[in-house]
Structures are given as C-alpha cells and as structure tokens.
Amino acid sequence: MNKHKEIRIESSPDEMFRVEQFVEEISDEYLLYGNYFGNILMAVSEAVKNAIVHGNRMDRHKHVRILLDSTKEGLWISVLDEGQGFEHKIYAQMGDLSKELPEDKNGLLLIHKLADEVRFKNDGRIIEMLFRINGIDEGIFERRVAFMQDFFRVYQQLSS
C-alpha cells in the first residue's frame, strides 16, 4: 500500500508552479478536492517557501526536495532543504502562538493549523506533514471505484 513520489526543485520562487503541479497530481491520484486539496497546497507551499528563503537562502545551486509517502495513516509529505537548519524545538508544539511569533515564522503556525501532524528532523532541514485522508486504504478505495462503476453502468442502462 505504501507509495512514494518525489520531486526536486531549484531554490527559486520561480519553481513554485512545480510544487502546485505536484500537489495537483497527488490530489488527482487520491481524489482529493476542496478542503483537502487547499490545506495540502497551502501547507506544502509554505514549507517549500520556507526551505527556499530561510533554508537555502535563495541559492539556486541548492535544491528542495518534496516527498510523498502514502500510508494507511494518511499522506506524509516531507520538504527537505540543504540549509543550516534552525531551532525548531520551540515550534514543535504550536498552540495559539500567532501573537508571539516573529512575522517570518507565521508560516510555521499556518502549517501546524493545516496539517494533522508536523515533525521536524535533521536540525530543522526536514519538515514532515501528515494529512489524514479518509479512505486512503486501498481496499476501501477499490471497493468505492467498483461501486461507482456499477452505479454508472446501471444508471446508463436505466437512461437508455
């Protein structure tokens, strides 16, 4: 059931369109629309911007990797940069800290609000975000697809 997908981009804001394409591919593959799509796109985009600007310091010679691992738990999306890292421990358990955060750290608050779980690794050079997606279980998904196919087949027969 575990599936893996990955892209690698240059550390440039010009590459953000590729992040959106990546999230759109994920959404299409897992039939995620509306809030799921919006939450994932916003959180991943913010994490990638942080990696480009704060992690890699806009150095085009450095790259950002975005990884997807789908598990029964949900979709784990990781963003990895080649920077020096940062003191992530103070951001690991974010509550309603928006008034206390420096302006350039509000993106981390947004990520924590949109993702179901957030973890930092490798001195803050990796952020992992979990999005719990109902129906990610492949067996359930396959049964739903078969049901929809049967439904449309019967519907077409009745409409003829």
C-alpha positions as CSV (number, residue, x, y, z in Angstrom):
1,M,0.0,0.0,0.0
2,N,2.9,2.4,0.7
3,K,3.5,4.6,-2.3
4,H,6.4,7.0,-2.8
5,K,6.6,10.0,-5.1
6,E,9.2,12.8,-5.2
7,I,10.2,16.0,-7.0
8,R,13.4,18.1,-6.7
9,I,13.4,21.8,-7.5
10,E,15.9,24.7,-7.6
11,S,15.8,27.2,-4.7
12,S,13.9,29.8,-6.6
13,P,10.4,31.2,-6.2
14,D,10.1,30.6,-10.0
15,E,9.8,26.9,-9.2
16,M,6.6,27.2,-7.1
17,F,4.5,26.2,-10.1
18,R,6.1,22.8,-9.9
19,V,5.0,22.4,-6.3
20,E,1.4,23.2,-7.3
21,Q,1.6,20.7,-10.1
22,F,2.9,18.1,-7.6
23,V,0.1,18.7,-5.2
24,E,-2.4,18.6,-8.1
25,E,-1.1,15.2,-9.2
26,I,-1.4,13.9,-5.6
27,S,-5.0,15.3,-5.4
28,D,-5.9,13.7,-8.7
29,E,-4.4,10.4,-7.7
30,Y,-6.2,10.2,-4.4
31,L,-9.4,12.1,-5.5
32,L,-8.8,14.9,-3.0
33,Y,-10.6,18.2,-3.7
34,G,-12.0,21.1,-1.7
35,N,-10.6,21.4,1.8
36,Y,-8.1,18.5,1.5
37,F,-6.6,20.0,-1.7
38,G,-6.5,23.5,-0.3
39,N,-4.9,22.5,3.1
40,I,-2.3,20.4,1.4
41,L,-1.4,23.0,-1.2
42,M,-1.2,25.8,1.4
43,A,0.9,23.9,3.9
44,V,3.3,22.4,1.3
45,S,3.7,25.7,-0.5
46,E,4.5,27.5,2.8
47,A,7.0,24.7,3.7
48,V,8.7,25.0,0.3
49,K,8.9,28.8,0.5
50,N,10.5,28.5,4.0
51,A,13.0,26.0,2.5
52,I,13.9,28.2,-0.4
53,V,14.1,31.5,1.5
54,H,15.2,30.6,5.0
55,G,16.8,27.2,4.5
56,N,18.7,27.6,1.2
57,R,18.8,31.4,1.2
58,M,17.6,31.6,-2.4
59,D,20.8,29.9,-3.6
60,R,19.9,28.4,-7.0
61,H,22.7,25.8,-6.6
62,K,20.9,24.3,-3.7
63,H,17.7,22.2,-4.1
64,V,14.5,21.5,-2.3
65,R,13.0,18.0,-2.3
66,I,9.3,17.3,-1.8
67,L,8.5,13.7,-0.9
68,L,5.1,12.0,-0.7
69,D,4.7,8.7,1.2
70,S,1.1,7.4,1.3
71,T,0.4,5.0,4.2
72,K,-2.7,3.7,5.9
73,E,-2.2,6.6,8.4
74,G,-2.6,9.1,5.6
75,L,-0.3,11.2,3.3
76,W,3.1,12.1,4.7
77,I,4.6,15.0,2.8
78,S,8.2,16.0,3.6
79,V,10.1,19.1,2.5
80,L,13.9,18.9,2.7
81,D,16.3,21.7,2.2
82,E,20.1,22.0,2.0
83,G,20.5,24.8,4.5
84,Q,21.9,25.1,8.1
85,G,18.6,24.2,9.8
86,F,17.1,26.2,12.6
87,E,16.0,25.9,16.2
88,H,12.8,24.0,15.5
89,K,12.1,22.7,19.0
90,I,10.4,25.9,20.1
91,Y,8.0,25.5,17.1
92,A,7.4,21.7,17.6
93,Q,4.3,22.1,19.8
94,M,2.5,25.1,18.4
95,G,-0.7,26.2,20.1
96,D,-2.3,29.6,19.5
97,L,1.0,31.4,19.3
98,S,0.4,33.8,16.4
99,K,0.8,36.9,18.5
100,E,4.1,35.7,20.0
101,L,5.8,34.6,16.8
102,P,8.1,36.7,14.7
103,E,6.5,37.7,11.5
104,D,8.7,35.4,9.4
105,K,7.6,32.4,11.5
106,N,3.8,32.8,10.9
107,G,4.1,30.3,8.1
108,L,5.0,27.6,10.6
109,L,1.8,28.3,12.5
110,L,-0.2,28.0,9.3
111,I,1.4,24.7,8.6
112,H,0.6,23.4,12.1
113,K,-3.0,24.5,11.7
114,L,-3.5,22.9,8.2
115,A,-1.6,19.6,8.7
116,D,-2.8,16.9,11.2
117,E,0.7,16.3,12.4
118,V,4.0,18.1,11.9
119,R,7.5,16.9,12.7
120,F,11.0,18.4,12.2
121,K,14.1,16.3,11.6
122,N,17.8,16.8,10.7
123,D,18.1,20.0,12.7
124,G,15.0,21.5,11.0
125,R,16.2,20.9,7.5
126,I,13.3,18.4,7.1
127,I,9.6,19.1,7.9
128,E,7.2,16.2,7.7
129,M,3.5,16.9,7.5
130,L,0.8,14.3,7.9
131,F,-2.6,14.7,6.2
132,R,-5.1,12.1,7.4
133,I,-7.2,11.2,4.4
134,N,-10.4,9.2,4.9
135,G,-10.5,6.3,2.6
136,I,-6.7,6.1,1.9
137,D,-6.9,2.3,2.5
138,E,-6.5,0.8,-1.0
139,G,-9.1,-1.9,-0.4
140,I,-11.8,0.6,0.5
141,F,-10.8,2.8,-2.4
142,E,-11.0,-0.1,-4.8
143,R,-14.5,-1.0,-3.5
144,R,-15.6,2.6,-3.9
145,V,-14.4,2.7,-7.5
146,A,-16.1,-0.6,-8.3
147,F,-19.3,0.7,-6.7
148,M,-19.2,3.9,-8.7
149,Q,-18.6,2.0,-11.9
150,D,-21.5,-0.3,-11.2
151,F,-23.7,2.7,-10.4
152,F,-22.9,4.4,-13.6
153,R,-23.4,1.2,-15.6
154,V,-26.9,0.7,-14.1
155,Y,-27.7,4.4,-14.5
156,Q,-26.8,4.3,-18.2
157,Q,-28.9,1.2,-18.7
158,L,-31.9,2.8,-17.0
159,S,-31.4,6.0,-19.0
160,S,-31.4,4.2,-22.3
